[in-house]
Amino acid sequence: MTESEYGLRPRPSKESTPVTDADESPERTALDPGTWVVGVDGSSCARNALVWAAANAPGRAAKLQLISAWQVPVVGAYPAAGSVVLPFDDSEFREAAGAEVEELAEQIGGDLSIPVEGCVAHGNSAAVLLEASSNGSLLVIGSRGRGGFARLLLGSTSTQCATHATVPTVIVRNDATAAATERILVGFDGSPNSMAALRWAVDFAAPGTTVTAAWVWDATPLAVGADAFFFPDASDLAAERFHHLAEAVVADAAAAEVVLEQIFIRGTPRSALSDAARDADLLVVGARGYGAVGAALLGSVSTWLLHHVHIPIAVVPLADEADEDEEPPADGPPDS
């Protein structure tokens, strides 16, 4: 493997970092709370996700766990009647995945002060990553893997992980700058999910990092033309509520030496947050806000941002599901 293939600096040859088989190792479901799980599959997006994880792990993670899932390609759904299914040796797939993870773990581990381990698992990549991350603290994946269509910004694995992960999930685009995070933008609408996102951003931020909480006030009319109905202008009340809610994390930010900024934007959440994200290193959103359908696991605004924003995005789930039924504020229209 060369530097151009993965963008990682080669390290001197030494004893390989152990790579476990997740099908046989109990460590697959017994990860430490401070473990960051990173999905690797040989794609450029996965490489960039690994570089991002390595750049941001110091001081935040106790360990990096590189996970590679492999499956035998399916060439037909049903064999013809009376046909003979020949035995298939899948050892090549397992060995290739193991060699790749071992090499990546050795290379990235040479630059970090925390352990870097590799793990190979047989199965669907999304299912493997979701299970592995369930006892970790963060899941980091590329936006598209080897199986993604070039025209899609978000692949099926990253979509499933962002939707179903029980821990925060960072999705890194191939063209995203994988560097240390210094400027964090948080989409905030007063919902429990957005509050969880803001608290996570403050906890994640290193001293000196700027965390900007952005509340977008959407006064789009309910109809057009003569039948258009505008909500009464309650933006001042909304701004007051926003600052009141954000005050809940001011003390935590100050204690962590994090600069907390609050901006109130009039516009549509999608375009406003997309524009504001151009000056940020990381965008943090809750899994869904007040505007999301109750049964949805990922809100429409969060989903749109995942497909259109080019910087890394962290999707933060709500830890206490009981809080999801909390009523939205009555001082204005929903924000997402």
HUVEN-V463447 format. One record per pair of residues at least 24 apart in sequence whose C-alpha atoms are under 7 Angstrom apart, sorted by the first residue. I is the first residue (numbers start at 1). J is the second residue. D is the distance in whole Angstrom. If there is no record, write none. Layout:
[[I/J/D] [I/J/D]]
//
This chain:
[[6/47/6] [8/107/7] [8/108/7] [9/107/7] [10/107/6] [11/107/6] [11/110/6] [16/102/7] [16/106/6] [17/102/6] [17/105/7] [17/106/6] [17/117/7] [18/117/7] [18/118/7] [19/98/7] [19/102/6] [19/117/7] [19/118/5] [19/119/5] [20/118/6] [20/119/5] [20/120/6] [21/119/6] [21/120/5] [21/121/6] [22/119/6] [22/120/6] [22/121/5] [23/121/6] [23/122/7] [28/132/6] [29/131/7] [29/132/6] [29/135/7] [30/135/6] [31/135/5] [31/136/6] [32/135/7] [32/136/6] [33/135/6] [33/136/5] [33/137/5] [34/61/5] [34/62/5] [34/63/7] [34/136/6] [34/137/5] [35/61/6] [35/62/6] [35/63/5] [35/64/6] [35/65/7] [35/136/5] [35/137/6] [35/138/7] [36/61/6] [36/63/6] [36/64/5] [36/65/6] [36/136/6] [36/137/6] [36/138/5] [36/139/6] [37/64/6] [37/65/5] [37/66/6] [37/67/7] [37/133/6] [37/136/7] [37/138/6] [37/139/5] [37/140/6] [38/65/6] [38/66/5] [38/67/6] [38/139/6] [38/140/5] [38/141/6] [39/66/6] [39/67/5] [39/68/6] [39/129/7] [39/140/6] [39/141/5] [40/66/7] [40/67/6] [40/68/5] [41/68/6] [41/145/7] [41/146/7] [43/145/6] [43/146/5] [44/174/6] [45/142/5] [45/143/6] [45/144/6] [45/145/6] [45/172/7] [45/173/6] [45/174/4] [46/141/6] [46/142/4] [46/145/7] [48/142/7] [48/172/7] [48/174/6] [48/178/6] [49/140/6] [49/141/6] [49/142/5] [49/172/5] [51/178/6] [52/178/4] [52/179/6] [53/140/7] [55/179/6] [55/180/5] [56/180/5] [56/181/7] [62/114/6] [63/114/6] [63/115/5] [63/116/6] [64/115/6] [64/116/5] [64/117/6] [65/116/6] [65/117/5] [65/118/6] [66/101/7] [66/117/6] [66/118/5] [66/119/6] [67/118/6] [67/119/5] [67/120/6] [68/97/6] [68/101/7] [68/119/6] [68/120/5] [68/121/6] [69/120/6] [69/121/5] [69/122/5] [69/123/6] [69/124/7] [69/125/5] [69/128/7] [70/94/7] [70/97/7] [70/121/6] [70/122/5] [70/123/6] [71/122/6] [71/123/6] [71/124/7] [125/157/7] [126/157/5] [126/160/6] [126/161/6] [130/161/6] [130/165/6] [134/166/6] [134/167/7] [137/167/6] [138/167/6] [138/168/5] [138/169/6] [139/167/7] [139/168/6] [139/169/5] [139/170/6] [140/169/6] [140/170/5] [140/171/6] [141/170/6] [141/171/5] [141/172/6] [142/171/5] [142/172/5] [142/173/6] [143/171/6] [143/172/6] [143/173/5] [153/307/6] [154/307/6] [162/315/6] [163/297/6] [163/298/6] [166/317/6] [167/316/7] [167/317/7] [168/314/6] [168/315/6] [168/316/4] [168/317/6] [169/314/5] [169/315/5] [169/316/7] [170/312/7] [170/313/5] [170/314/4] [170/315/6] [171/312/6] [171/313/5] [171/314/6] [172/312/5] [172/313/7] [173/310/6] [173/311/7] [173/312/6] [175/310/7] [176/310/6] [176/311/5] [176/312/6] [181/281/6] [181/282/7] [182/209/5] [182/210/6] [182/281/6] [183/209/6] [183/210/5] [183/211/6] [183/280/5] [183/281/5] [183/282/7] [184/210/6] [184/211/5] [184/212/6] [184/280/6] [184/281/6] [184/282/5] [184/283/6] [185/211/6] [185/212/5] [185/213/6] [185/277/7] [185/280/6] [185/282/6] [185/283/5] [185/284/6] [186/212/6] [186/213/5] [186/214/6] [186/283/6] [186/284/5] [186/285/6] [187/213/6] [187/214/5] [187/215/6] [187/273/7] [187/284/6] [187/285/5] [188/213/6] [188/214/6] [188/215/5] [189/215/6] [189/289/7] [189/335/6] [190/242/7] [190/245/7] [191/289/6] [191/290/6] [191/328/7] [192/323/7] [192/324/7] [193/286/5] [193/287/6] [193/288/6] [193/289/6] [193/317/7] [193/318/5] [194/285/6] [194/286/5] [194/289/7] [196/286/7] [196/316/7] [196/318/6] [197/284/6] [197/285/6] [197/286/5] [197/316/5] [199/249/7] [201/284/7] [202/253/6] [205/258/7] [206/258/7] [207/256/6] [207/257/5] [207/258/5] [208/257/6] [208/258/5] [208/259/7] [209/258/5] [209/259/6] [210/258/6] [210/259/5] [210/260/6] [211/259/6] [211/260/5] [211/261/6] [212/260/6] [212/261/5] [212/262/6] [213/261/6] [213/262/5] [213/263/6] [214/262/6] [214/263/5] [214/264/6] [215/242/7] [215/263/6] [215/264/5] [215/265/6] [216/264/6] [216/265/5] [216/266/6] [216/267/6] [216/268/7] [216/269/5] [216/335/7] [217/265/6] [217/266/5] [217/267/6] [217/335/6] [218/266/6] [218/267/5] [218/268/5] [218/269/7] [218/335/6] [234/331/7] [234/332/6] [237/331/7] [238/331/6] [238/332/7] [239/264/6] [269/301/7] [269/335/7] [269/336/6] [270/301/6] [270/305/7] [274/305/7] [274/309/6] [281/311/6] [282/311/6] [282/312/5] [282/313/6] [283/312/6] [283/313/5] [283/314/6] [284/313/6] [284/314/5] [284/315/6] [285/314/6] [285/315/5] [285/316/6] [286/315/6] [286/316/5] [286/317/6] [287/315/6] [287/316/6] [287/317/5] [289/336/6] [290/328/6] [290/334/6] [290/335/7] [290/336/6] [291/334/5] [291/335/6] [291/336/4] [292/336/6] [301/336/6]]
//
